[in-house]
Amino acid sequence: MDRRALVLAAAASALPARAGAREPRLLLVHSPPGRAHRFAESAGLWTAALAAGRHGAPPPAEVTRLEQAADLARLAALLARGAAPVDAVCVYALWGPGHGGSLDADGRSALHRYVAGGGGLLVLHTGIASFEDWADWPRLTGARWRPGHSRHTPVKPLSVQVLDPDHPVTRGVPGLQIRDELFQRLGMVERPHLRLLASAMERGVPEPVAWVNPYGRGRVFTTTLGHGPEAWGDDGFQRLLTNALAWASTA
């Protein structure tokens, strides 16, 4: 069966509470491959692991992929009342006015309603820097990429320290030794229930790597990790994402 992947977090009206045991329906929104990122190939390593039932999670009932600029206009309809329910939206992309397209007003409103109404959202790597024309996006993700100030290291070996091993997202993930970029100098947004889960050091400075940000009735997980196949093929990273999917889709 050709499993469709959802790589951009979904927005829709309030959804009924979801049972954590059943197979999630995942909406994966990402960008076409570019010089720096191989979005579909990288995310495909994780969705293949999900389809195989690895990491103790049931395979998704459905994974829907949006990867072209024209697909962004479909987001509102996919998340509208009466549409097939979406359990989690995963945004692994780089979209915005300077990056080939962005969400229109209907898409922004739908995504915001979806999360605030109980939907799950996973924001991965460049997803943080997407939609720079949407003022509320950092409130959802918990951080903003600050042009001219934020930066990242080259892809290199990173040692990621788990700060909250008892949270459902990090449970069973003692730490990560991973080849990836490390984002630096992000603008973290002050949110009352934002909870930092993991960090990594760069020249003596701890940088946030993963956190959760409950939003309304919904749950948001954000990580700066996930540059390319080296990271997405890592067993520990896949477990982290799988845990995040289970947590976010059971709000």
N, C-alpha and C positions, 0 to 999 in steps of 0.2 A: 504494500500500500504506500502510495506517495504521500508522505506526511507534510502538510503545509506548515510553514513556520511563521510565527508572528514576531517581528522584531521592532516594534515601536509601541510603547505602552498605550493601552486603549482607554478611551473615554466613553462613558455612556451614562445613562440614567442609573438611579440606585438599583442594584441587583439584590436578589434575595440572598440570604446567607448560604454559603456553600459548604457541603460536607467535605472535610479534609481527605477522606479516604477515596473519593471517586476520582476518575481520571480528569485532569484539568484540560480545558480548552485554552490554548495559548495563542496569542496574537504577537507575531514577531515582526517588528518594523526595522528595517535597516536600509543602508544606502547601497548603490551599485559599487562594485569594486573600484578602487582608485589607486593612485600611486602608493599611498601609505597604508591602506587598510584593505583586507580581503574579507569583507563583512560576511558574505554568505558562506564562504568556505570555512571561516573560523567558527561561526555560530553553528554550522552544520555538524561539527564535531560533538557539540553538546546535545543537539537535538537527536543525533544518532544514538548517543548514550542513553538519552531518555527513552527513545523508541525501544531500546534493548532492555529497558527496565533496570539499568544499573543504578547504583547508589541507593537502593532500597525504595525507589519511588515508582508508582504505577506509570506506565507509558501514557503520554497525553492522548486524550480522545481525538484531538485535532490540533494541528499546528498550521496557522495561516500566515503566509509571508507577504509583506508589503515592502517592496524595495525600489520602486521607481517614483519619481516626483509626482506623476499622475496618480499613484496609489494613495498619496496623502489625502486627496480629496475624498477618498472612500471611507476614511476613518470614522467620520460622523455617522454614516449609514451603518457601519459595522457595529457601532456602539449604541445605536438608537434603541428606544423602547420598542419591543416586539422583535428585535433581531435575535439571532441565536446567541445565547449567553456566552460571554468571554470571562474566563476566570482570572487571567493575568495578561497584561500587555508588557512586552519586553522591548525597550528602545535601545538598540545597538546600532547607532547611525550618526551621521553628521549632516543634519539638515538645518537650513537657515537661509536668509536672503543672499548671503555670500557663498552658499554651498548647494545651489541647484534647486532650491525650493523650500517652502516652510508650510506649517499648518495654517489654514485659513481660520477665520473667526468661528465658523461652525465646528471645525475640528478641535480647536482649543476648548471651546465650550463643552463639547462632548467628552473630551478626555478629562477635563476638570470635574464634570458631573460624575463620570464613571468612578474616578478615584474617591472623591468625596462621598459618593454614595455606597462605597464598600468594595470597589474593585482593587485588584492587585496590580502594582506597577514595579517593574524592574528596569533600572536605568544603568546602563553599562558603558564604561569607558567614555568614548566621544559623545554619548548621549547627554552627558552633563553639559557639553558645549553647544548642543543643538538649540534651535529655536531662540536665538539671542534677541529676536524681535518680540518675544512673549515675556512680559514682565513677571508673570506668575510662575513660569517654569522653574526658577530656582527655589521657590517656596515648595514646590512638589518634590524636587530632587534633593533639597537640603544643601545645595552648594551651587556656586556659579563659577564659570570660567571667566577670568578677568583679562581681556585682551591687553597685551602690553605688560602684564604683571604675572599672570599664571604661566607656567611652563612645564615641560616634562623632560625626564632623562631619556637617553637612548634606551633601546631594549637591552636589558642586561639582567644578570641574576639578581633577584630580590629576595630578601628575607622578610616575610610578612608576619607580624606578631598579632595573634588573636588576643584582644583585650577583654572580651566578654564571652568566655567559653560556655556559659550556661544558657545563652540565648538560642532559640531554636535554629536560627540561621547558621550559627557557628558551631553548634553541637556536633561533635565528631570530626571537627576540623582543628587539629591542634596548632596549626600554623602552616604557612606555605613557603616553599622554596621554589620560586617560579621565575621564568624568563619573561620580562614584561617591562613596560614603561612605568615610571612613577611620576604621577602628577604632583606638582609643587605649587604652593602659593594660591591655592583655591580660595575663593571667598565663601566660607561656611556661613550658612544662613541660621540665624538664631530662631530655633523652633522649640516649643516647650517640651516635646517628647522625643526629640532627635537623640539617638543613642549610637555612639561610636562603637563599632565592633572590632576593627582591625586597623593597624597602622604599620608604616615602615619608615626606617630612618634613612636620611640622606644628609651626609656631612653633619651629623649630630642633631639634625632637626627632624622630629617626628611628623610625618605627613599622613593625613587620614586616607585610608584605603577602602574601607567599607563601613556603611552605617545604615540604620533604618530610621524612617521618618513617618510615623503614623500621621495620616492626613484625613480629617473628617472621620468617616467610618471605614476608610480604606487603609491599605498598608503599602508603603513604598520602601524598596530596597535599592540602594545605590552603591556601586563600586567603581573605582577608577581603573581597575584592572580590565584586561581583555583586549590588548592591542591586536594580537594576531593568533595564528594557529599554535604557536609555542605555548601561549597561555591557555587557550580554549581546549587544548588537548591534555592539559594537566589534570590529573585525577583529583587533586585537592580543590582546584578551582571549579571543576565540574560538580563536586560535592557541595561546595559553597553555593553555587547557583541553584542546584537542585533543592537544597534546603530552603533557599530564598523563595523559590517558586512555590513550594509547599506552604511556607509561612504566609506569603502574600496572597495566595489564592484561597485562604481560609479565614478571611476577615469576617 
